C-alpha cells in the first residue's frame, strides 16, 4: 500500500504537535507551576525532558513545513 503525499504528511504534523503539547505539560509540571500532587511536580529532570521534547516537536514540524515548501512547484508570474 502506497501512501499519498497528504497521507504521509499526517505523521510528522501529528508527532510534532503531540510532542510539543506533552513536552509543555512536562515542563510546567517539572517547574512546579501545576501543583497536581504528581511525582513529576518540582522535578527538574521532567522540566529538562519537557524542553527536549518540545524541541523535537518543533524540529519535526518545521522540517515538515520546509519539505512541503520545497515540494511545491513554483508558479510562474504573469
ChimeraX attribute file (.defattr): number of C-alpha atoms within 10 A of each C-alpha:
attribute: neighborCount
match mode: 1-to-1
recipient: residues
	/A:1	3
	/A:2	6
	/A:3	8
	/A:4	8
	/A:5	10
	/A:6	8
	/A:7	9
	/A:8	11
	/A:9	14
	/A:10	11
	/A:11	14
	/A:12	18
	/A:13	19
	/A:14	14
	/A:15	15
	/A:16	22
	/A:17	17
	/A:18	15
	/A:19	22
	/A:20	23
	/A:21	15
	/A:22	15
	/A:23	24
	/A:24	19
	/A:25	19
	/A:26	26
	/A:27	28
	/A:28	20
	/A:29	24
	/A:30	24
	/A:31	20
	/A:32	17
	/A:33	12
	/A:34	16
	/A:35	13
	/A:36	10
	/A:37	10
	/A:38	10
	/A:39	10
	/A:40	20
	/A:41	20
	/A:42	19
	/A:43	15
	/A:44	16
	/A:45	13
	/A:46	21
	/A:47	23
	/A:48	16
	/A:49	16
	/A:50	25
	/A:51	18
	/A:52	17
	/A:53	22
	/A:54	24
	/A:55	16
	/A:56	17
	/A:57	24
	/A:58	18
	/A:59	14
	/A:60	20
	/A:61	20
	/A:62	15
	/A:63	15
	/A:64	18
	/A:65	15
	/A:66	10
	/A:67	10
	/A:68	12
	/A:69	11
	/A:70	10
	/A:71	10
	/A:72	8
	/A:73	7
	/A:74	8
	/A:75	6
	/A:76	5
	/A:77	4
	/A:78	3
